[in-house]
Amino acid sequence: MSSKYKAILTANAPIYQDAFRDFWANAEIQSQKKVPYAVTSIVGGTLVQIFPSSILTMFGLNDQGMKVN
């Protein structure tokens, strides 16, 4: 696969089931003027925020052609 999406489609990262469940059990969509911009949650007492831009950066998809509002 020579796609720039290979990393996200073939990621072999560990999944911590308890943290995963806690994240989604406490998750909230954050929005501004009714436009969602992040998913936030509390996991183990720590605030976790996921933004579209953080996903792009994590998987190396944040090139000039990938714009996130």
C-alpha positions as CSV (number, residue, x, y, z in Angstrom):
1,M,0.0,0.0,0.0
2,S,1.6,3.3,-1.1
3,S,-1.1,5.6,0.2
4,K,-0.3,8.3,2.7
5,Y,-3.2,6.9,4.7
6,K,-1.2,3.6,5.3
7,A,-0.1,4.6,8.8
8,I,-3.7,5.2,10.0
9,L,-5.1,2.1,8.3
10,T,-2.3,-0.2,9.5
11,A,-1.5,1.2,13.0
12,N,-0.5,-1.5,15.4
13,A,-0.9,0.5,18.6
14,P,-1.8,-1.1,22.0
15,I,-5.4,-0.5,23.1
16,Y,-5.9,-0.2,26.8
17,Q,-9.4,-1.4,27.2
18,D,-10.2,0.3,30.6
19,A,-8.9,3.6,29.3
20,F,-10.8,3.2,26.1
21,R,-14.0,2.5,27.9
22,D,-13.5,5.4,30.3
23,F,-12.8,7.8,27.5
24,W,-16.0,7.0,25.6
25,A,-18.1,6.7,28.8
26,N,-17.1,10.3,29.7
27,A,-16.7,11.7,26.2
28,E,-18.3,15.0,25.2
29,I,-18.3,16.8,21.8
30,Q,-17.1,20.3,22.2
31,S,-18.5,22.8,19.8
32,Q,-18.5,26.5,19.2
33,K,-21.4,28.2,17.4
34,K,-22.8,24.6,16.9
35,V,-19.7,23.5,15.0
36,P,-17.9,20.6,16.7
37,Y,-14.2,21.0,17.1
38,A,-13.0,18.4,19.6
39,V,-13.9,15.3,21.7
40,T,-13.0,15.7,25.3
41,S,-13.1,13.2,28.2
42,I,-11.5,12.5,31.6
43,V,-9.5,9.3,31.8
44,G,-7.8,8.4,35.1
45,G,-8.4,12.0,36.3
46,T,-6.6,13.5,33.3
47,L,-8.3,15.7,30.7
48,V,-8.0,14.2,27.2
49,Q,-8.8,16.3,24.2
50,I,-8.8,15.0,20.6
51,F,-8.9,17.5,17.8
52,P,-9.0,16.7,14.0
53,S,-5.6,18.4,13.8
54,S,-4.1,16.2,16.4
55,I,-5.2,13.1,14.5
56,L,-3.7,14.5,11.3
57,T,-0.4,15.2,13.1
58,M,-0.2,11.9,14.9
59,F,-0.5,10.0,11.6
60,G,1.6,12.4,9.5
61,L,-1.3,13.6,7.4
62,N,-0.9,17.2,8.2
63,D,0.6,18.3,4.8
64,Q,-0.4,21.4,2.9
65,G,-3.4,19.6,1.2
66,M,-5.0,18.5,4.5
67,K,-6.9,21.5,6.0
68,V,-8.9,21.3,9.2
69,N,-11.3,24.0,10.3
